[in-house]
Every structure is written in structure tokens, then in C-alpha cells.
Amino acid sequence: MRAGIDRFDGAAGRGPRRRGWRRAGLLVMIATGCAGDSDAANRLEPASGTARSVIASAAPLPGTSRTENGVTIVEHGADAFDRAPRFTLDSVPLAVMGGQDEPADFDLTRVSQVVLLRDGRVATFAGIGARLLLFAADGTPGRVLGRRGRGPREFWAPTGITLLAADTLLIRDGANRRLSWVTPDSGVVEEIPLSGNPLAARGSPGGALRDGRVIVHALYNVAYGESADTVFRPLGEVGVLDPASGAVTPLASLPGHELATRETRYRGRRSNESTVLGFGRGAHAVALDTVVATAIGDGYTVDFRTPDGTIVRRIVVDQPRRAVTQAMRDDFIATALERIERSSGEAMVDPAESRRLTREHPFADSLPPYRGLHASSDNRLWVVDATAFDDSIRAATMFDLNGAILGRLTYTLEGHPMAFGPDRVVLRSRDADDVVTLSVYRIVPVR
């Protein structure tokens, strides 16, 4: 299939306006799902109902519940993952996107977010060129929407995609200071200015609540410790973005990614800089129906918050953190050094110093309890295990809104999860030449 790039109406510098897409009507459509059923509108309908019904019918592990200071705490024992319904991935992918043979317009370099549409299509944003890429359900390149620029229906520095009802995509562009609504078939259909809140412009997307409001967060902040060899976690912010006005309401402040301060000697000049601690803990926030799931890596714990930040439920799983071994450190360093050598020192101030810093990179003593949180379109929370570079088995655990464990997914394929649907997952992998591939696999029960 040949990809087509959306063009502009040259006379006025704007794309054509379509009836029914004025902002009031658009927001009603987003909130109601076009059919008065916001739950149904936000669900991704799988191509086949079989796999979905298998996952939905799995007997949940409810855990033990108690109430403490108004918070429902759901606790799972050390054997919970072994007792949970078991799932794996089908051996044959449903779709493969990217790779060495993909057209240049669909280069997936620097892709950091993926959205699954209800009909199985996949949307992602190209970090190079500021273009929205759409792939068919079978992985065939579909459309390229938008282009880099400052004008209408153009993007300059987009900070993520949020899936709303009716397969509408909301894109925040901090540099152009605007929100853009995009539909896969019509392109950009509405644009409004963003508020002056830095979180609105630069925050990462955390999905949409049932009422259409969007979670944004800035949980990785560069800061500097007081002296070399210090490890710290600067505070990050989570907020709720109102698409009708572009304004952000604060939700919570959370300890962000673990950073380490180290001494640098670029070209002989001594200074301190902060770097991400190898295998360090991070902070996470995703919208899940009417609540927001947040996690900071203090044990295997996930909090469910209302949009005003109140914690109403907490999931606790008795899972110890894995020790970071010397082999894990060595693999981390070897991979980083290999990338430096492949770049031949291009754009480096001091390649020799970059190599030294890589060899002496600071590491945590233990892996974090999880790598990330994902909300599937059928309102399941997926918590992805943290892994080391040489791990042959990867895993994720599915929870429902009550904190019950619905299943444990394990697989040996290459790639880390980028998005979950009711019966599928998108994995991102990178080959030895740093070429990125996205692969969609169906989730199946272990036989």
C-alpha cells in the first residue's frame, strides 16, 4: 500500500473544515463515544472475540483486603504470581512494522509511544519529522498525517498521543502551544491553544479518563545533587488536562526517576552532572477508567487515585527486588560502549571521556519492582516487570480495578511492551543497527 501524506488547502493555509467537528460537538463525541456509552467507546474490539473472552473469563485472584485511613489496601502473597492464570504470546505476530525494509516515511527511530485503535490499526509518532504514522492492522504502512512546521495542522515538538473515544487522537504540541484532535481518516480536525502551564506543554501523556480528561506527567526531571556520588529523586508532577480549555489541574507530586551525580572531565574541565541511575527506580502514572494508577517503585505497590489526587485503593504484592549482579552491569556497559563505537564519536565533545563515564556508570543495588504501567482499552492495568539485558524471560501482570490479579503474562520473544489491547500487545525491539521494529502479538492462555 502506498502511503499518502495529508496536504493543506493552500488558499488559506488551513485544511478544510468538516461539518460536525466544531469544538462543542467534538467534545460531546469524545465524552459520549458517539453512542452514549463511554465505556464501549473506549474499548478496543479485537478482531476475534475468542482470545478476549478467554482473558475476561479467567478466575481472578482477589487478594486480601483491609481498610486503613480510608484507603482500601489489597495485598497479594509471595505465591500470587505462581497461582495467577497464565498467559503467553502466540508464536506468530499479527503484524510487524518498521525494520530494515520499511519505507523511509515510516521510519520508527525514536518512537516512544504506541496507540492501538479499536479496529486493530496502530498509531505512533515519528520522533524525526514530527509526523503521525498510521499502520493497518496487518502492519502495512497506511497514512502519514501532518508534517513539521508552525502552521495549522502542523507539529513542531509533540509530546505524545492520547487515545480518546471513537478512535480520536489528542496530540499536545508544546512548541506550537496547542492541542490537536486527529482522526485516522480525516487528519487534524480541531486545534485549540494550550494553557501556560509547563506540564500542559512538556508533560508526557498518561492516557484519558472516562470523562475525556487527560493525564499528563513530568516524572523524569534533570536536577543536580549537591556533590558527586550522590543518588536522589527529584519530585515530578502529575496533572489532569481539560481538553476543552487546555488548562491543567495538579493531581500529585511524586518522587521521580533515580538520578546520580557524578564528576565529569570533558576536555579536562571538571564539573558535576546528573545521570539516570542504572537499573534505578522510576515513577509512573496512567489513567484507568475513572482513576489514575501511580507507582514510585517503593516495593511492588500501585496506588489508585481519584482525579483530585486522593488515594482510594492500594495494590501491594509481596515480591522482593532482584539484586543487580556484576553480569548485569557488564552487559549494560558493553551495550552502551558498542553504541559509542558505532557512532565513531560523532557529535561527542570528548569521546574518550564519554567512554570513561560509561565504564564507571553508577548502578542501583537492585532492579526496580516494575518497568512501567499500561492501561488497556478494556480498563485493565498491566504492570510490566523490570528486566536486565540478558533476561530471556519477560513478564507482566494484569490487574482489574478492584486490585485483583487477572493473569500473569510471560514470554521469551524480543521486545518490551508499548501498548496493550484486550487480547494483544505491541512489542518494541531494536536490532544491532539500532533499527526499531514494532510487533503485535496475540495474548493466549498457556496450555
N, C-alpha and C positions, 0 to 999 in steps of 0.2 A: 504494500500500500504506500502510496506517495504522500508525504506529509505536506500539509498546507499551512502557511503562516497567515494569521488574521491580518488584514490590511486596514487602512484608515480611509475614511471619507475625506479626500484631500481638500474639498472646498472649504470646510470649516475647521479642519484639523481635528474632527471628532468622528467617532464611529456612529453609525445610525442608531437612533433611539427607538426602542421597541415598545409598543403599547403594552401596558400591564406591568412594566418594570420600573415605574416611579417608586421612590423610596418607600412610601407608606405601604403600597401593595407588596413590595418586595419583602419588607419586614413581616407583614402578616403571613406571607407564604412561608418564610423561614420559621416563624413561630408555630405555625399550624401544620406544616408539612404538606400543604396544598390540599389536604383532605380531612383536616380536623383531628388528625391522630398524630401527635408529635412523636410518640414512641415508634409507631410504624414507619414514619418518615425517616427516622434516624437509623433504622436497622438496615444492614447490608443483606440483601436477599441472595443467598448462594445460588449458584447455577443448578445445584441439585439439593433437594431437601433432606437427603439421606444422612449425609455427614452432620448436618446441623442438628437433626433430631437425635443422633447418637450422643453428641456433646450435651445437648439440652436435657436428655433423659438420664445422664449419669447421676448415680446416687451421691449427693453432696456429703462432705464431712463437716458437720455444723460447728465443731469445736465446743469449748466450754465457755459460757457467757457469764459475766458478772457486771455489776454497775459500780462505778467509782467516780464520785464527784460529778454525777450526771452523764458520764461517758460510758457507753456500753463497750466493754473490753471482751473481745473474742479470742480465746487462747487455743492454740493447737500444740500438741505434744511433739516430742522429738521424732516419733514414728509416723507423723501425719503424712509426709510426702510418700512414704512407702505404702500407706494404706489408701491413698487417693486413687481415683480412677486414672488409668494410664493411657496416654496418647503418644503418638509419634507422627512423623511426616511420611506421606506417600513417597515412594521411590522416584516417581516421575513428576516433574514440575508441571503445573498448569500453564505457566508462562515464564519466559525468560526475556529480560530486557537489558540492553546495554551490551557490554562485551566488545571484543576487538572488531567485529563486523558491523556494528550499529552505525547508521548514518550520522554524519557529523552534527546535524541539528539535534540529535538525541543523545549526545554525549552526557553521561551520568557522573562525570567528575565533580566532586564536592557536593553531591546530593546528600542531604542530611535529613530529609523528611519525605515520607510517602503517605499518600491517602488512597484508600480503597473505596471506589464508588459502588453503588448498590448493584449495578449490572456487571461487576467484575472488572471494569476498567480501572486503570491505575494512573494517578496524577502525581507529579513531583515537580520540584522547581530546580532548574538548572542554575547552579551557582555561578557558572560562567555565561554571561549574556543576559541574565535576568529574564528567563523565559519559562513559562509554564508548559510542561511536557505532558501529553496525554497518550497513553498506550491502550490498545484494545485488550480485551480480556485474555486473548491468547498471546499477548506480548508484542503484537505488531505495532510499530510506530504509528501513531494516529495524527494528532494535531500539535502544532506549536502555537501557543497563544501569547500575544504580547511581544514586546521587544524592549531593549534597554533604551531609556530616554526619560525626559522630563514632561512630555506632553500627555494628553488624555490617552488612556488605555495603554500607557507605557509604564515600565517599572525601572527603578534605579537601584534600590537596596532593599528588596523584600526580606522580611524576617519570618516568613513561614506561611503555611497554608492551614486553614481550619475548615473542616467539613461541616457544613450546616445541613438543614433539611433539604430534601428534593435535589440532592447532589449539587447544591450550590457551594462554591468555594469562596471563602473570605481570605483576602490577602492584604496584609499590612505592609506598607512601604514607608519606612521611616524617613528616608531621604526625600521622597516626594510628599511626605506628611499626609498620607491619605489612606483610606480603606477602599478596596476594590472588591466588588462582588463579581464572580465569574461563574458562568455555567459552561459545561463541557461543549455544548452545541452552539452557544451564542457568543461565547467570549465574555469580555467585560461588559456588564450590563448596568452597573451603577458605581459611582465613586463619590465619597464624601471626605472632608478634611478630618485628620486626626487631631486629638487634643494635644496640648503642650506637654503632657505627662511623659517623661522619658521612657517609662515602662510601656506605654502605648506604642511608641515608635521603635524601640530597640528590643523589647522583650520577646522571648521565644513563645511559640504557641503551645497551649496545653489542652486544646480541644474545646468543644462547645457544650454548655449545659442544655438541659431540655428546653429552657425558655429562650434559647438563642444567644444568650450572653457568652462571651468567650474568655477563657482563662489565658492569661499571659504571665510570664515569669522571667526574671533575670536572676538565675541561681548560680551562674558562673561569673564571678566578678574578679578582675585582676586587682590585687592590692599588694602591699609590701609589708613584710614583717619588720620588727624593729632591728633585728640583726640577722646575720647569716645563720643557717642551720635551724631556723625556727619553722614550725609547722602550725598552721592556723586555718580557720574557716571564716572568711568574711561573710557578713549577712547578705542574703539575697532577698528578693521581693517577689510576692505572688499577688496578682491583682485580677479584677473582673472587668473586662472591657464591654461597654454597651455599644453595640454596632449602630444603634440609632443616632448616637451623639458623638461617638469616637472617644468618650471620656472613660477613665479608668478609676475604679474604686479599690483601695487597698484591701487585701484579704489576709495576708500573713507575711511575717518576716521569718526566714528560715536560715540556719547555717548552710552556706553554700558548699561548693567543692573544696576539698582539702588542698591547700597550697603549701609550698615550701619555699623559703627564702634562701638563696644561695649566692655566693660571691662569683662574679664574672670577671674575666680579664681580657676582654676584646681589645686587640691591638695594644696590649699592655696596660690598659686603663682599668683599674679596679672599681667595681661597683656592685651593688646588690640588685637582684631581680627575683621575681616570684615565678614559680613554675608549678604546674599541676603535679601533685604527689603521685608517683607511680602506684597504681592499684589503690588509690585513695578513695575515700567515700565521697559521694555526691548527693545532691538534693534533687527531688523530683516532684512534679505536680501535674495532674491530669484531671480533666473534667470527666465525671462519671454519672450520667443521668442528672440528678438534682444536687449532687455533692461533688466535692473536689478531693481527690486522693492525693495526699502528700506523704513524703518519706524522706528522711535525712540520714539513714544508714546507722542509727544507733540501735543495733540489733535488727533482727528481722521484724520490723514494725512498720505498719502503714496506718495513717490516720485518715478518716473520712471527715471532712469539714463542710459545714453549710457555706453558702456564698458570702456570709459575713465573717467567716473565719472560725466559727465555733466548732470545736471538735465534738462530734456526736458518737463516733464509733472508732475503735482502735483494733486492728488485727495484730496479734503477736504470735509468731511461730518460733518454737524452741529449736533454732538451728544455729550451731556455732559457726563463726567465721573461719575460713581456711587460712592457714599460715602461708605467707608468701615465702617460697623457697628460693634458694640461690639459682636453681634452674629457671624459675620464672623470671627472675631479674635478668639472667643472662640472655634469655630469649627476647625479652623486651629491648635490651640494649643492642643486641645483634640486629634486630629488625630496624631500629632507628638508625644505626650506623650504615646499614645497607642502603637506606633511603638517602642518606647524606652522600654516599659514594655514587649512587645513580645520578644525583643532581650535579656531580662534579664541582661542587662548591658554588654553583650559580646563585647569585643574589645573596650570598653569605658575606657578612662583614669580615669574619675571621674563621674560615673552615676548620683550622686546627683547634681553635677554642671551642667551636661547636662540637667537635668530636670529644674533646675532654669533658665538656659538660654532659654529653650523652653517656660516656663511660661512668661518670660519677653521679648519675641521676639519682635523686632521693626516692625512696620507696616506703610504702606503709608496711607494717609488720604482718598485716592480714588483709585478705581480699575483702571488699565490701560485701554486705549480705546480698545485694542485688545490683544489677547493672542498670535497670530502668523500669519504668511503669508504662503500660499501654492500656488504653481503654478500647475495647472492640465496639463495633457499632450496635451490638445487641446488649450493651451495658454490662459486660464482663470486664473485670480487672485482671490483666496479665502482669505478673511480676517476673521479670527475667533475671535469672541467676547471673552473678558475676563469674567470669571465666578468665583463665590465664591463656597465653598464646598457644601453649601446647596441649590444651584440653581437647580431647577427642569427642567428648560428650557435652552437649549443651542442653539447657533445661529452662523451663518457665512454668509458673504455677498460675492457675485460673481461679479467681475468687468471685463470688457474687456480692450483691450489695449488702447482704447480711453478714458478710465475713466468712461464709462457708467456703471450703475448698471444693471446687467443681472438677478439677483434674490436674494432672501433672504431665506436662509435655517434655519428652526427651528425644533427642535426635543426634545423629553423627554427621550430618551434612555441613558443608562450609557455610558460614554466614551468620550474621546477627539479626534478630527480628527488628523490623522497621515499622510494621503495622500488622494488626490482627483483624480478621473478619470472623464471623460466626463459625466458619468451617475452614479457614485458611490463614496463612501467614506469609508476609513478604520478607525475604531474607536479603540482606546486602552483603556482598562479598567483594573482595579485591584481589586481583591476581598479582604475580610477581612484577608486572609492569605498571602496577597501580591502576589498572583498568577496572572500573566498577561495573558489577552486574547485579541486577535485581531479579530474584526468582520467587515465584509464587508457588507454594506447596499446599496441598490439602492436608488438614489435620485429621488423622484417622485413629481409631482405637487400637490398642495393642492386642493382638490375638494370642 
